Amino acid sequence: MSVDAIIETEGLTKRYGKVTAIDGLSIRVEKGAVYGFVGPNGAGKTTTMRILATLTRPTAGKAWVGGYSVTEEPRQVRRLIGYMPDFFGIYGDMTVREYLEFFAACYEIPESRRHGLIDDLLELVDLTHRQNDMVDKLSRGLKQRLCLARTLAHDPEVLILDEPASGLDPRARIEIRELLVELARMGKTIFFSSHILSDVEEICTHLGIIEAGKLVAQGDVASMRAIWKPERDITLVVLDGPDNAKAILSDLEGVSEVEEMPCPEGRHCLRVIFSGDDEAVSEMVRRLVEGGVRVIGVSEAERTLETVFMRATKGLVT
């Protein structure tokens, strides 16, 4: 296992009869990372997370959390992790506080520490005002927050969260996302699966894309954008007629497409698909100005994770 990796798998494989859920998966998550594990439904995300949480044994391959083997040292792994499944058990006949007290006892938290610990957890997930409510009366979003609090009861170093925002309305999704950001600030390593790319883009430092049980790409978010969407989508605003600008742009190395776009009267907007670094963009503008084109605006469309995902997953590429 790599020294600076807190989660690592090597050739991880899981078969159910003739069905291969994950196939030779090798992932690496550094300490302190917020790692988004994304892929279409049925790609193998949940199976991978259950193996990391020591709940499912792999057919082949190896996996480690915090240097401990998930198959040979499961008790040590369980002490390090907090696992939150997509569908979790809720004891509806308990109050919110009783529910957390029950799990604190399960985690063998000393009774003298439980009251203060639960107060802190309730404050963290903003459920202090609901601590005497019955669990089965909570909304889906509040239950998600309660389950996250339960996951944190033993102060785990690593959080493994399977679709933490699944089924939530937009406000609840934002609240869960903000919670994950706060946990990352507290030094937790977060490994979570999601199919909501906007959530992944907001908070992740690293990304892994899985399809049909195979890892098709992984790395830090900036590198993934650069690799899977190397072209830059640049908009130029010019005062002169566009023909001269088009002629200059078409002769530049790295320009693959130039098209006119709607623009306010008296101006002309050109969309340029271009592969090049910042210096090449500066050179593009310089050549236009030297060619007599009056450039008054340059902007660039962000390279989104949605585009990265569509290009990395073969089944979704158009």
C-alpha distance (Angstrom), angle and dihedral (degrees) to the residues before:
residue distance angle dihedral
M1 . . .
S2 3.83 . .
V3 3.79 114.8 .
D4 3.82 96.7 -127.2
A5 3.84 96.3 41.1
I6 3.79 118.7 97.3
I7 3.82 94.0 -176.4
E8 3.78 121.2 32.7
T9 3.79 136.4 160.4
E10 3.78 128.8 -170.6
G11 3.80 121.2 -160.3
L12 3.79 90.6 -26.6
T13 3.82 111.6 -172.8
K14 3.78 133.4 175.5
R15 3.78 124.9 -176.5
Y16 3.79 129.2 -175.4
G17 3.77 103.4 -163.0
K18 3.80 106.0 -60.4
V19 3.80 92.8 -14.2
T20 3.81 117.6 94.7
A21 3.80 108.7 -153.4
I22 3.81 95.9 179.4
D23 3.76 124.7 13.8
G24 3.81 122.8 -158.9
L25 3.80 94.8 -34.5
S26 3.81 116.7 -173.4
I27 3.79 115.3 179.9
R28 3.78 133.3 162.3
V29 3.79 127.6 -159.9
E30 3.79 120.5 -173.4
K31 3.78 122.8 -140.8
G32 3.81 111.3 -87.1
A33 3.80 94.5 17.4
V34 3.78 125.5 135.7
Y35 3.80 98.8 -141.7
G36 3.78 118.6 -168.1
F37 3.81 112.6 -154.4
V38 3.79 106.5 -161.8
G39 3.76 137.2 173.8
P40 3.79 143.2 124.9
N41 3.80 121.1 -69.4
G42 3.80 110.6 -73.2
A43 3.81 93.2 22.6
G44 3.82 93.8 123.8
K45 3.80 102.5 -98.3
T46 3.81 97.3 128.9
T47 3.81 93.3 43.5
T48 3.80 90.3 53.2
M49 3.79 92.3 49.4
R50 3.81 93.1 47.7
I51 3.80 89.2 53.8
L52 3.81 91.3 50.0
A53 3.80 89.0 49.0
T54 3.87 89.3 53.3
L55 3.82 91.5 -117.7
T56 3.81 96.1 113.5
R57 3.80 127.9 36.5
P58 3.80 117.4 -134.7
T59 3.79 121.2 -122.1
A60 3.80 90.1 -136.7
G61 3.77 140.3 -10.0
K62 3.79 132.6 47.8
A63 3.78 137.7 -89.6
W64 3.79 133.3 -171.0
V65 3.79 135.0 -170.1
G66 3.79 116.8 -167.3
G67 3.80 89.2 -12.4
Y68 3.81 93.3 -55.5
S69 3.79 122.0 117.8
V70 3.80 111.9 -118.9
T71 3.81 90.2 -144.3
E72 3.80 101.4 39.7
E73 3.82 101.4 32.1
P74 3.82 105.4 29.4
R75 3.82 96.3 149.2
Q76 3.80 91.9 57.0
V77 3.81 90.1 48.0
R78 3.81 92.1 50.9
R79 3.79 90.8 54.3
L80 3.81 89.7 56.4
I81 3.79 100.4 45.4
G82 3.75 139.6 66.5
Y83 3.80 110.0 -157.7
M84 3.78 123.3 -162.2
P85 3.82 114.5 -176.2
D86 3.79 124.7 -153.7
F87 3.79 91.0 -113.0
F88 3.78 112.6 34.5
G89 3.77 134.8 -177.5
I90 3.79 117.3 -104.8
Y91 3.79 122.7 -170.1
G92 3.78 99.4 -143.3
D93 3.81 96.7 -170.5
M94 3.82 92.1 66.2
T95 3.75 130.2 79.6
V96 3.79 118.7 -118.3
R97 3.80 91.4 -101.9
E98 3.81 93.6 46.2
Y99 3.79 89.3 51.0
L100 3.80 92.0 55.5
E101 3.81 91.9 43.0
F102 3.81 89.1 54.2
F103 3.80 93.0 53.0
A104 3.80 93.1 42.7
A105 3.80 86.8 57.4
C106 3.83 90.1 47.7
Y107 3.80 88.6 54.0
E108 3.83 88.3 51.0
I109 3.79 93.8 -118.0
P110 3.84 106.3 169.4
E111 3.80 111.7 -103.5
S112 3.82 91.1 -124.0
R113 3.83 89.9 61.7
R114 3.79 99.9 41.4
H115 3.80 100.2 83.4
G116 3.80 94.8 53.8
L117 3.80 92.2 40.6
I118 3.80 92.5 53.2
D119 3.80 91.1 47.3
D120 3.80 89.0 54.7
L121 3.82 93.2 47.1
L122 3.79 92.7 48.7
E123 3.79 90.2 50.7
L124 3.81 92.3 47.5
V125 3.82 93.4 54.0
D126 3.83 93.2 35.5
L127 3.81 96.2 -117.7
T128 3.80 99.8 120.8
H129 3.80 90.8 108.4
R130 3.82 90.1 51.2
Q131 3.81 98.7 45.7
N132 3.82 93.8 112.8
D133 3.82 95.2 46.0
M134 3.78 119.7 107.5
V135 3.79 111.3 -103.7
D136 3.81 94.4 -129.5
K137 3.81 89.9 58.7
L138 3.79 93.6 60.3
S139 3.80 122.8 103.3
R140 3.80 120.2 -113.3
G141 3.80 91.0 -100.3
L142 3.81 93.5 51.3
K143 3.79 90.4 47.7
Q144 3.82 88.9 53.1
R145 3.80 89.6 53.4
L146 3.81 91.1 47.4
C147 3.79 91.2 50.7
L148 3.80 90.1 50.0
A149 3.82 89.1 52.0
R150 3.81 89.0 51.1
T151 3.81 89.3 51.2
L152 3.82 90.0 54.9
A153 3.79 97.3 48.7
H154 3.83 95.2 103.5
D155 3.83 93.4 41.0
P156 3.82 96.6 -114.6
E157 3.78 121.0 -159.0
V158 3.81 93.6 -143.0
L159 3.80 128.0 42.6
I160 3.81 118.3 -156.0
L161 3.79 107.0 -169.7
D162 3.79 123.0 -179.4
E163 3.82 110.6 -153.0
P164 3.85 94.7 -32.2
A165 3.82 91.9 -178.1
S166 3.81 96.3 44.0
G167 3.80 114.4 139.9
L168 3.80 95.2 0.7
D169 3.79 127.1 136.0
P170 3.84 117.1 -116.9
R171 3.81 95.1 -94.3
A172 3.82 93.4 48.9
R173 3.81 90.1 47.1
I174 3.80 90.6 54.2
E175 3.81 90.7 48.6
I176 3.81 92.3 51.5
R177 3.79 90.1 46.6
E178 3.81 91.0 52.3
L179 3.80 89.4 49.4
L180 3.80 90.9 54.6
V181 3.81 90.6 49.6
E182 3.80 89.7 52.3
L183 3.82 91.6 48.7
A184 3.80 89.8 50.9
R185 3.82 88.8 52.9
M186 3.80 87.4 53.7
G187 3.80 89.1 60.1
K188 3.79 100.6 -101.7
T189 3.78 119.9 147.2
I190 3.80 106.6 -131.4
F191 3.80 123.8 -158.5
F192 3.78 110.1 179.4
S193 3.76 137.5 164.3
S194 3.77 123.7 -139.7
H195 3.78 143.4 156.0
I196 3.83 91.3 -158.5
L197 3.80 100.1 96.3
S198 3.79 94.6 -173.1
D199 3.82 89.7 62.0
V200 3.80 91.4 48.0
E201 3.81 91.4 49.3
E202 3.81 92.7 50.5
I203 3.80 98.8 55.1
C204 3.81 113.2 12.4
T205 3.77 126.0 107.2
H206 3.82 92.7 -176.6
L207 3.77 136.0 26.4
G208 3.79 137.6 -156.3
I209 3.80 121.5 -170.3
I210 3.80 118.7 -158.0
E211 3.79 127.8 -173.0
A212 3.82 128.4 175.4
G213 3.80 90.2 -9.0
K214 3.81 95.0 -54.4
L215 3.79 128.4 106.9
V216 3.79 106.3 -123.6
A217 3.80 98.7 178.0
Q218 3.80 142.3 -3.4
G219 3.78 138.1 170.3
D220 3.78 142.8 98.8
V221 3.80 113.6 -37.3
A222 3.82 96.2 -111.6
S223 3.80 92.5 51.7
M224 3.80 91.9 47.0
R225 3.79 90.7 53.7
A226 3.80 91.3 49.3
I227 3.81 94.3 47.5
W228 3.78 99.8 43.4
K229 3.78 98.7 35.4
P230 3.80 105.1 30.2
E231 3.81 93.8 159.1
R232 3.78 118.8 89.5
D233 3.78 120.3 -139.6
I234 3.81 104.9 -143.0
T235 3.80 128.6 179.2
L236 3.81 118.3 -154.8
V237 3.82 122.2 -165.7
V238 3.80 114.3 -156.8
L239 3.81 133.6 175.6
D240 3.78 98.0 -146.6
G241 3.79 129.2 70.9
P242 3.79 110.4 -71.0
D243 3.81 99.0 -125.5
N244 3.82 95.5 83.6
A245 3.81 91.5 46.0
K246 3.81 91.3 48.9
A247 3.80 91.9 51.3
I248 3.82 92.4 51.0
L249 3.80 93.6 45.0
S250 3.80 93.7 48.4
D251 3.80 90.2 58.6
L252 3.82 94.0 52.6
E253 3.80 120.1 102.8
G254 3.81 112.5 -113.8
V255 3.81 96.3 26.2
S256 3.81 108.7 122.3
E257 3.80 100.9 166.7
V258 3.81 139.3 17.3
E259 3.80 122.3 -176.1
E260 3.78 137.4 164.4
M261 3.78 118.8 -113.7
P262 3.82 133.0 -164.9
C263 3.78 109.7 -80.9
P264 3.85 139.4 174.2
E265 3.79 114.3 -84.5
G266 3.77 113.5 -81.6
R267 3.79 93.4 28.0
H268 3.79 135.9 79.6
C269 3.81 124.7 -144.0
L270 3.79 122.0 -156.2
R271 3.78 125.4 -169.9
V272 3.81 111.7 -147.8
I273 3.81 123.3 -167.6
F274 3.76 103.0 -155.6
S275 3.80 139.1 167.9
G276 3.76 111.2 -151.3
D277 3.78 144.5 96.3
D278 3.81 127.6 -96.4
E279 3.80 91.7 -85.2
A280 3.81 89.4 55.3
V281 3.80 90.3 52.1
S282 3.81 89.6 50.8
E283 3.81 89.3 49.7
M284 3.83 89.6 50.8
V285 3.80 91.3 55.7
R286 3.81 91.6 44.9
R287 3.81 91.8 53.1
L288 3.80 91.1 49.6
V289 3.80 92.8 50.5
E290 3.80 92.0 46.4
G291 3.80 87.8 50.9
G292 3.79 91.1 57.7
V293 3.82 98.0 -100.0
R294 3.81 113.6 140.4
V295 3.82 103.9 -139.3
I296 3.81 113.7 -166.1
G297 3.79 101.4 166.6
V298 3.81 141.6 28.4
S299 3.80 123.4 -179.0
E300 3.79 136.2 161.6
A301 3.80 130.9 -145.2
E302 3.78 113.6 -127.0
R303 3.78 117.1 -107.4
T304 3.81 100.4 -122.1
L305 3.79 128.6 -154.5
E306 3.78 88.3 -121.8
T307 3.80 89.0 67.5
V308 3.81 90.8 44.9
F309 3.81 90.6 51.3
M310 3.80 94.2 47.6
R311 3.79 91.9 51.1
A312 3.81 96.6 42.9
T313 3.81 96.9 49.6
K314 3.78 108.9 71.3
G315 3.76 95.5 -157.2
L316 3.80 90.8 58.0
V317 3.79 100.5 43.7
T318 3.80 112.1 113.2
